[in-house]
Amino acid sequence: MTDALTRARGALDTLRWYVRGVTGADAYERYVEHLRRTHPDATIPTEKQFWRDKYDDMERNPKTRCC
């Protein structure tokens, strides 16, 4: 029974990772990793500030979207 639960949890973790990647929900984590790797002295914004800046940028520079 434990082996089946371990496999199920692994499958759910993989599904969660995939969905977060496809929807862009992991953008903040990826950005923080990038900053730490390439700009270790840079100030890391809060998650709230990151999303505010990201959406402001999307409004200023619309790319491919329906509306």
CORVEN-V170166 format. One record per residue. RES is the residue in three letters. SS is DSSP state (h for helix, s for strand, l for the rest). PHI is phi in degrees with one decimal (none if undefined). OMEGA is omega as a letter, one per 20 degrees, with the letter a starting at -180 (none if undefined). Layout:
BEGIN
RES:SS:PHI:OMEGA / RES:SS:PHI:OMEGA
END
This chain:
BEGIN
MET:l:none:a / THR:h:-64.0:r / ASP:h:-63.1:r / ALA:h:-65.6:r / LEU:h:-66.1:r / THR:h:-63.4:r / ARG:h:-65.1:r / ALA:h:-63.9:r / ARG:h:-64.1:r / GLY:h:-61.4:r / ALA:h:-65.2:r / LEU:h:-66.2:r / ASP:h:-62.5:r / THR:h:-64.0:r / LEU:h:-62.0:r / ARG:h:-61.2:r / TRP:h:-58.5:a / TYR:h:-64.0:a / VAL:h:-62.8:r / ARG:h:-62.6:r / GLY:h:-68.7:a / VAL:h:-67.4:a / THR:h:-84.1:a / GLY:l:86.8:a / ALA:l:-66.8:r / ASP:l:-93.9:a / ALA:h:-59.8:a / TYR:h:-64.7:r / GLU:h:-61.0:r / ARG:h:-65.4:r / TYR:h:-65.8:r / VAL:h:-63.4:r / GLU:h:-59.3:r / HIS:h:-60.7:r / LEU:h:-59.6:a / ARG:h:-64.8:a / ARG:h:-78.4:a / THR:h:-102.3:a / HIS:l:-136.0:a / PRO:l:-61.9:a / ASP:l:-91.9:a / ALA:l:-71.1:r / THR:l:-76.3:a / ILE:l:-89.8:a / PRO:l:-71.2:r / THR:l:-68.6:r / GLU:h:-62.6:r / LYS:h:-61.1:r / GLN:h:-66.5:r / PHE:h:-57.8:a / TRP:h:-67.1:r / ARG:h:-61.3:r / ASP:h:-64.6:a / LYS:h:-62.8:a / TYR:h:-70.0:r / ASP:h:-62.9:r / ASP:h:-64.3:r / MET:h:-63.9:r / GLU:h:-70.8:a / ARG:h:-71.8:a / ASN:l:-127.2:a / PRO:l:-66.3:r / LYS:l:-110.6:r / THR:l:-101.0:r / ARG:l:-157.5:a / CYS:l:-76.7:a / CYS:l:-123.0:none
END
